[in-house]
Amino acid sequence: LSFIEEPCEIVFVYVTEPIEKQGVSADLLKEKLIRQTNFTVHVYFTHSDFSATTGAWAIWPILHNKLHAVQYKWLFFMESQTVVDLMRLTQLLAKFDPAKQFFIGHALIDHSMTVIHHFSSEKLKYPELGAGFVISKATFNFAVELVKSNESNAQMFIIDAMYELALLLYNNSFGVELTDEPMFCTLAEQSNCITRYVYDDSKCTGNVSSDDVVFAVKTWSGNHQTRIPILKQTWVSNDIQVIFFSDVEDRNIPTVKVNVENTKEGHCEKTLNILQYFNEINNRKYKWIVLADDDTLFNVAALFRLLRCYNSESQMILGQRYGFHFNADGTRGFDYPTLGAGAVFSSPVVSTLAFLLQCTAKDAPDDMSIGFYLSNTDIPIVHSSSFHQAPSSSYAHDYLHKMPMISFHSFFNGNPLENFERYLKKKHLKNDEEEHLAKIEL
């Protein structure tokens, strides 16, 4: 018994960014699916088809009103660099009845409690979006009802969208658990795959040098002898531009004094002063500003390589995106860049925020304040999974290794020197590997 006959019974949803990397286009992504079949392929892109929906990247805000009227048996979600073998996917889904609840993907699982998953002790399986995942029509209907009924109890913060979607569907063990499918692959070089995540930046042609990028590190006098030496042993060097902003002037580091009293958290007024500092000295002497904490570690080479894929003249922020207070209709809440992971601000957006941003208090959350004020503009916060708000131990292995790692935060949860050597110091792609990835295509 076959429960699916043709690919047209699958609707594909690409979770895309408002500004994609150079060389990635919706038309090209759709064409790669269309040329695998003679039937109509239904494809949606969150950045365009659901552009008016706040939190479309979290998936559940687009379910209730946006996808409810679409006719299909299966919904397949993926990223822009997910490659799908349509024939193999159809053959897999033919074994499952879409009238029953199924949720299928490459399963990740936490090996210890982690802050990004709200310190949950539940060994929940959740999908890796880069490998893609699929839900049946029955699961979709179940999810719509859950979203509608649970809205008052929804998570205030959206941190890991795939984990939180799996948690929603699991419904305290009364719902749908993810079925692990090993042939949904997270690495390009894996064989016999239904899907593969192919990280490819070979079409990025921008030029980025150390003259174009300035790292702005927020610190204070209490950390000058503890955290700053670790940064100088790891990613900070004379080859790049780094400015340490502190509550005092310290010529031994050296630091730039910010006339804001240090706060234990929030740092909104301090961040605003830093943005105004760069706006005043700008005259286009830099293209990108990287805002970071004094316990953030970077792979500078990987960051510079990623910046080749974007236009520094665009108004944008690049980093790890979180969400706040989304609702079922996608009409509430806002995105924000979590600054502990390090966030990259284009020169034009620095100028905009220097005038736009206001702080309700000097210790108001700087990243959330930025997100709130940008929510009334068209300026995008572009997500990259290469940035990490938490330590490396907080993330599943298959999630970390699908693409180059750029940053980790809160390095005192472990040995920062060892973590830097293991995850951030090495180069991720050699020239022959780049050529191999560029040729991978179905």
Buried (B, 14 or more C-beta within 10 A) or exposed (E): EEBBEBBBBBBBBBBBBBBBBBEBEBEEBBEBBBEBBEEEBBBBBBBEBBEEBBBBBBBBBBBBBBBEEEEBBBBBBBBBBBBBBBEBBBEBBEEBBBEEBBBBBBBBEBEEEBEBBBEEEEEBBBBBBBBBBBBBBBBBBBBBEBBEEBBEEBBEBBBBBBBBBBBBBBBEEEBBBBBBBEBBBBBBEBEEBBBBBBBBBEEBEBEBEEEBBBBBBBBBEEBBEEBBEBBEEBBBEEEBBBBBBBBEEBEEBEBBEBEBEBBEEBBBBBBBBBBBBBBEEBEEEBBBBBBBBBBBBBBBBBBBBBBBBBEBEBBBBBBBBBBBBBBBBBEBBBBBBBBBBBBBBBBBBBBBBBEBBEBEEBBBBBBBBBBBBBBEEEBBBBBBBBBBBBBBEBBBEBBBBBBBBBBBBBBEBEEBBEBBEEBBBEEBBEEEEBEEBEEEEB
